[in-house]
Amino acid sequence: MASNTIGTDGVILRDARNRYRTAQREENGAHGAYDAELRRSGGTPRSEVEVRREAAPADVAELLGSEGEVVVRARKMYDGDRLIQLATTYLPVDVAEAAGVDQIDTGVGGIISRMREAGFDQGAEATEDVALRSATADEATAFGLPSGASVLAIDHVGRTEDGRVIEVTQHVLSDGWKLRYSVPLA
């Protein structure tokens, strides 16, 4: 089952039901879910990655249980030359260093695979909150949007089996996206 697909109308379907599964993230040597998804749908994935250490925003610091510096992976994600997503990941320093994800290139499967190999498996599920909000000035500029335009924001929180938050990723999507989730009914 494909996770992200690009329709003939250019709309990107982000199917969260399976995008984080190891086989999906590592398919054909992909460096994470985004890379695999775009390749699978015929796109040309490209990312500009910046890695730094800084204090996390207050809400993220609270989730991570960190008052000091965290490792920040800020990515501009493209399909060819078209910017389609901004993603900023915040990780505890000990997790990032142990997993080697404080580097630009995180290898096949991306940060989730590296963290699992280092003993920081995200377990059976992650939580994603989705909100429609106004773009920040930087986001509007990056996407070429007018001031006050709406973007979709997905806050992904990954926890270990014992409940420790080891990843908070804030995805920002411009127009042209459709999100798909499944929920249990019983």
Steps between C-alpha positions, in 0.01 A plus 500: 500500500653832395530770763543823302383528143479790260179508299469614140366829641826547694337445841723309741319238705686446829378163621607478864366148544834342410757764409714437809532122454860388455439337162341822370776729636786285372354390165765495224757668727282803577618735773165516679127508437498818291776378266332161451154648449600749236710247309216248512256751351738608224618819667852629539572541873757753610563643845708785631599406855642716777603344832562716805467510877280749675230530763171356378181707498326478839228255387757267341737526798214399728424193288868401484553570870799714405586843634837518323613458145350248261609389155294670230473358148341767278408380153362657185352215302448519127355307211752606238510879533158531666514555877223284643582471869696655783587259780677584824593213730603543863691220672656458846880536466570156654267329253631692197863429589444131580310451173735715289213719381684819592652471151355621169476154337320249721521210253246247382170530688585840648494601866233251609713208380816640662321559831357146497848355438632702796231362732252786470218325316187713466287201579163417358366848433566870468262788560431763236298815559387685188400866497418759236674825591641817352849472359778678681680769299788258430264222391304732272823618339631145456178378336438823305172559683333831578515624858237329715457201266408170659728199535448156648715425803559142612665451838643146516599368844696174521533314830687191614301207641560638851348836402813716457456760225801467271382694195280798431470592133303799380398457136366804314315439174382756247203449270468184295488241781242247614551308825379145566477331841324191631345462842383188680122467528491233769 
